[in-house]
Amino acid sequence: MPEKKFYITTPIYYVNDQPHLGHAYTTLLADVLARWHRQRKQKTFFLVGTDEHGIKISQAAKKANKSEKDFVDEKAKIFQSVWQGLNIKYDNFLRTSNLEHILAVQKAISYLKDKGFIYKDYYEGLYCSSCEQYKMADDLIDGKCPDHQKIPQVIKEESYFFKLSDFEKTIKEKISSNKVKIVPESRKQEILTFLKKGLKDISISRKNVQWGIPLPFDKEYTLYVWIDAFLNYLTGLGWQGIAGKKPAFFPPDLQLMGKDILRVHATIWLALLLALKLPLPKKFFVHGYFTIEGQKMSKTIGNVVLPEDLIKKFGVDGTRYLLLSSLSFGQDSDISWEKLTKKYNAELANNLGNLVARAITLNSGIKAKIIKTKIQNKNLEKLFEEIKIKEILEMIWEKISWANKYVEEKKLWELVKKNPKEGKKILSKLLSLIFEISKLIEPFMPKTSEKILQQLKTGQIDILFPRIK
């Protein structure tokens, strides 16, 4: 049998702003899942990147008094730096301004034009420049884009269109039959409800946007940024734009995203693949959002929390744990500095950190045997498959809490003195459990896992998580 592979993607993030907690959560989630599959000796490819074309980038560059190229170079470095700071181990960082990506996209677009999937016509519609998407009237709330609270512009222009409507029936069938699985189920139903309204052909070119990929068949136009961005999932694997020729790791086994971009993935992305005669992704997972004390993060309100702010206070693995354990499956979560500090002290400093320090201290001079067992847990595998990350961490922390109670119930600090033989036996069981815990937390907190294993080996205590005020 061929060795099973695992290909996971995050969306490529728009570089008109700093990486925020939403970006960090999606990327951390992908990192954990990639590490888990690598642990299981599966060939794994984890793709990240930056979306660097379009009118928003031009506007942001102009505001910063920089050329678009200098602007995106600087921003891409910031994203790479933040991912490095969070200890994220991706296999490729794809930038849409890379020449290889641009040439592949132009080849693919030429193919679509030659096959009759692209045609020229006039378009009039409601365009939100912040989303870089045309909106339907029923998408709006009080006449405004619900995501950006802006009134869309009415734009009429000659444009090239992609025959999205040709793929409506196939897309419905693939999603309803779970050939392309969308989880949580509520998000799948949301898309199927949307598809009942029917799919219309979409405009895929912009005449007055210079910062983009020129259409190979009409250089007066640049390509709609979403089409450019979606093809990164192929070019990030080295695809050269040839229809019907898939890269080795394709299709994606799992694509992660927030709910705001599910619709375009479930329609435009799938239609592009069908038109290019390429296999479809196996699963989309749509995660929730973070709010701060009940409010959406906003520069205007001044409540934006950046990943580097968390790292500064809680450390790398502390930040990884706090973010990953805060969002339930597909649900939103409200956080605050107070809540995060309380969680850090209770679950990391007091629970995990205290357990390891006590056990290593009690073992000094006794040298109880550590039994290193291979972890085989069907329930754990099922939770990983279902992407229930918070629930996995809760299951691990139940073991940690049990171990701390076990120390108290057995009064182990007295037992090792009064009955060394029995104390050593119980301590062996405790240290073996800590070894198991260190392996379980490895995808989530790799440095902490490494430190625990080192302490078990040397007997030297190093405080894992100092308490924070």
N, C-alpha and C positions, 0 to 999 in steps of 0.2 A: 504493500500500500504506500502511496506517496505521503511524505511527511506533511502533516497539517500545518497550514500557515495562518497567521493572524495579522490583518492589516487594519489599523485604526487611524482615524483622522479627527482633527479638530477643524472648525472653520478657520480660514485664514483671516486674521484680524485686520481691520481697517486702521491705517496708521495716521489718521488725522488727530489722534489723541493718545494719552498714556495707556498702558495695560492696566485694566481695573480688576476688581475681584471676580467679576463674571468671567473674564478672559482667564484669570488664574485658576478658577475652579474647573472650567472645562479642560484646561491643559493638564492640571494635576490629576483629574479623573482619568484622562487618557494615559498619563504616565503610570498610574497605579495599575491599570489594566494591562498595559504593555509589559510592565515588570512582572506581573502575575503570569502572563503567557510565556515570557522568557524563562521564568522559574520552572515552568513545566516543559522546558526544552523545545518549545515551538518556534519555528521561524517567524519572527515578528518584525513588522515595519510600522513605525509610528511617525506620522507626518504632521508637521506644523508649518506655519508660514505667515506671510503678511500680504495683504491686499493693497496694492500701491497705486492704482490708477483711478481716474474719475475727477469730477468737478470739485468734490469736497477737498481732495488732496491739493488741487490747484489753489483753491481759496485759502486753505490752511498755510500753504507754502508762501503765498503772497503776503498773508498777514504776518508771517515770521520773517519776511523780507529775504527769502531764500529761493533758489531755483527748485523746481519739483524734484529733480534728481538728488540734490544735496539734502533736501527735506526728508525724502523717503529713506535715503541711506542712514541718516541720523536716527530716524524713528525705528527702522528695522533693528539697528544696534541696541536700542533701548529694550525692545521686546526680547531679543536674544539675551541681553544682560539680566532681565527679570527672570527668564526661564532658567538661566544658569543659577541665579540666586535661590531659586526654589528647588534646585537639584533635579531638574527635569531632563530626562535622557531620551531625546528624540533621535530619529534616524536621518531625517532631512528637514531643513528649514527652507521652504520654497518661497521665493520672492517673485511676484508677478512682473517686476521690472527686469528680471533676468532675460537675456537674449534668447536662451534656449526655450524658455516658456513662451515668449512672444512668437518665435518662429513656428513652434508646434501648434499654437492657437491659430495662427494665420493659415496653416496647412489644413487644420480641421474645418475652419470656417469656409475655406475655398471648396472643400469637399461637399459641405452642406449646401452651398450655393449651386454647385454643379449638379447635385442630385435633386434640386428643385425645392429644398426645404427653406430656402431664403429667397424673398422677393421684395420688390420696392413698391411702396404705396405711401399715402398720406396718413398721418396719425394726429389725432387730437385727444388729449387726455389730461388728467389731474396728476401733476408730477411733484413728488416730495423730494427736494434736493438733498435733504438730510438722509433719507432712506436710499436715495438714488433708485427709486421705484415709482412706476405709475400706480395710482390708486383708483379703485372702484369707488363710486359714490357711497356705497353701503359700508366701505371700510372706514369711512370718516366718522368722527364723533364731534358733533356741533360744528361740522364743516372743516375740522382739523385732523391732521394725521394723529392717531392715538399715541404713537410712540414719541413724537417730537413736538406735539402741540403747535404745529404750524399749519397755516392754510396753504394747501398745495397750489402751485402755479398751473394755470391753464396753458398748455403748450400745443401748438399745431405746427407740424413740420413734416417734410418729406423724409421718409425713413426706410430702412430695411427691416423686414419682419421675418421672424422665425415661425414656422407652421406648428406652433404648440398644439393647436386644436387637433392635428392629425393623430396625436398620441393619447388623447383623452381616454378612450375606451381601454387601451392597453394599461395605462397607468392605474385606472380604477381597478382593473382585474388584479394587477400585481400587488396592490396595497390591500385590497379586500381579502385576497387569498393568503396574505402574509408571506408572499414570495419576496416582497420588500416589507419587512416587519417594522412597524412604528410603535415604539413604547415611550410612555405609558399608553394603555389602550385608549384613554380619553383623547390623546393627541391623534391617534389613528382615526377615531370617529370624527374629530374636528376636520381632518383633511377630507374624509369621504363626504362629509356634509358640504364642504367647499366645492368639491368636484361635481356635486349634483347640479350646481349652477352652470356648469360647462366651462371649458377652457377656451380662451380666445388667443389668437396669434399675438405675439408680443413684439414690440419694437426692440431691435437689438443694436441700433446704431445711434450715435450722437454727432451732429454736424458741427456744433460750436464748442466741443470739448476737445482740446488739442492733446491733453495729457491722458493718453490711452493708446491702445493697440490699433494702428490704422487698418481698415478693412483692405485686404489684399486686392480686392476687385474694384475698390472705389476709395482712393486715398483722401477724399474730402471728408470721409467719415471715420470716427473711431468706434471701437466695439463697446457695447453696453457692458458695464463693469461686472455685472453678475455672471455673464457668460465667460468672460475672462477669468473670473475667480473660480468658478466651478471646475474648469479644466485643470486647475492646479492639482486636483486629486489624482489626475493621470500624469501630468508633467512632473509632479513630485517623485514619480517612480521612474522617470527617464523616458516617458512616452514622447514620441516625436510627431504626433498629430495624424497618424495613419489610422483611418477607419478600419475596424475589424481586427486590429492587431493590439491585443491587450498586453500590458506589462506583466511580469511574473507574479507580483503580489495582488494584482487586480482580480476581482472587485473588492471593495472595502468590506470587511466582515462587520465593522461597526463604525458609524459616523456619529459623532457627538455634536450637539448644537443646543442653543437656547430656543425658546418657543417662537421668538420673533422672526427666525429665518427658516422655520420648518416648511412653510408653504412653498417657498421658492425651491427648496431642495426636493420636495415631494412632487413638483411639477416640472420646472425648467430643467433641473439637473437630470431627472429621470428621462425626460424627453430627449435631451441632448445625447444621452447614452444610447437610447433606442435608435436615434437617427444615425449615430456613428457605428451602429452594429457592435456594441460592446455590452458586456454583462452588467446587471444592475447591482447596487449595494445590497447586502443581506439585511442590515438593520440600521435604523435611525434611533438614537436615544435622545430624548428631549428633556433636559434638566430644568430645574426651577431657577429663580432669581434670589439674590440677597437684597434685603431691605435693611435700612439703618433706623432703628427705633421707629418702625412703622412707615418710614418714608423711602421712596425710591432714591437711590444715590443721585445727587445732582450738584454740579459746580455752583449753580445759582444759590442753592440752599446752603452749600458749604459743608456737606456731610459725606463727601467722597473719601473712601478709605482705599489707599493703594497697597498692593501686595508688599512693597518694601517697607511700609509703615508697620505692618504686622511682623515682618521678619525682624525689624529693629527691636520690637518689644518681646516677641515670643520665640525668636530663633527660627531656623529653617524648618526643622521637623515639627516644632510647636505650631507653626503656621500651617504646615501641610495637614497636621491632625485636626486643627480647629476648623479649617475650611471643609475638609472631607467629611468630618463628622457632624456638620451643621445642616446639610441638606438631605432630607428624606427623599425617597424615590420619586422623582418628577415634581416635587413640591417646592414652594418658595420657603425661605427661612428669614426670620428677622434676627439681626445681630446688633451688638453694641460693644463698645470697649469694656464696659462693666461685665456684660455676659461672658465675653471671651476670656477676660482675666479670671473670672470665677471658674469657668470651665477648665482653663489651663491649670490653675492651682489644684482643683479637685481631682481631675482625671489624669493629669500628667505628673505634677509635682508630688501630690499626696499619694495617688494610687499606684501608678507605674514606677515612678522614681523611688518612692519609699519602699516598695516591695523589693526592688533590685538591691538597694543599699542595705536593707535589713538582712536579706539572704546572704549577700557577700560578706557582711560583717560577722554573721553567725557562723559562717563556714571557715573563717580564718583559723587556721590550726587544726581543723577537723578534716578538711579535704574530702568531703562526701562525694560519692561517684555521681557523675551526671550521665543519665541515659539519653542518648541522642536518637530519637525515633524519627522516622520519615512521616511527615504529616499527610495523612490521607483522610479527608473529611468530605463526604458526599454533600453534606449540607452547605459547607463552605463553597464548594465548587458550584453548587446550584445558585447560591447568592451572588457569586461573581458573574455567572452566566446571565443572571437577571439584573446585573448592575446595581445591586442593593448595597452600596458601599457603606452608608451609615449603619445599616443593620449588621454588616460584617464587623465593623469596629465595635459595635455594642456587644456582639458575641465574644469578641476577644477580651473586652473590658469586663465581662462577666467572669471570665477565667481569672483575671487580675484581682478583681474584688474577692472572689472565692479564696484565692491564695493568701491575700492579706488577712481574711477572717480565719483561715486555717492556722496561720502563725499565732493569732490571738487565742484561738480555742485551745491549741496544743501548748500555749505558753512556751513556745520553742526556745526562747532565750533562757528559761529556767531548765527546760528538759535537756538541753545539750550539756548542762553542767551536772544535773542530778543523775541522768541516765544517758551517758554519751552514746551507747550502742543504739538505743531507740531514737535518740536525737539525731544521730547520723543517718539513720534509715529514713526518718521523716524529712530531714534536710535534703537528702538525695532526691526524694520525690518532688520537693519544692523547687530545687535547682533544675531538675529535668523539665518541670512545667515552665519555668522561666526561659529555658532554652527553646521550648516549643513556642512560647509567646514571642520570643525574639525573631523566630522564623516567620511567624504569622504577620508580624507588623512590618516585615522587610519591604513589601511593595509600597506601604504607606509612609514609613519613617525609616528609610534605608540607613541613615547615619546612626540613628538610635539603635537599630538592630545590630549594627556593627559594633557599637560601643558596649552593648550588653554582652555580646559574645566575647568580646575582649576582656571584660571584667570577670566573666565566668571562667575564662582561661587563666588570667593572671591573679585574680583575687584582689586586685587593686580597685578601690572605689573611686569613681569619678561621678559627681552629682550630675544626673541626666537633665533634670529640669529644676533649676533654682526657683524658689517661690517668688512671685511678683506682686508688688503692691498695687 
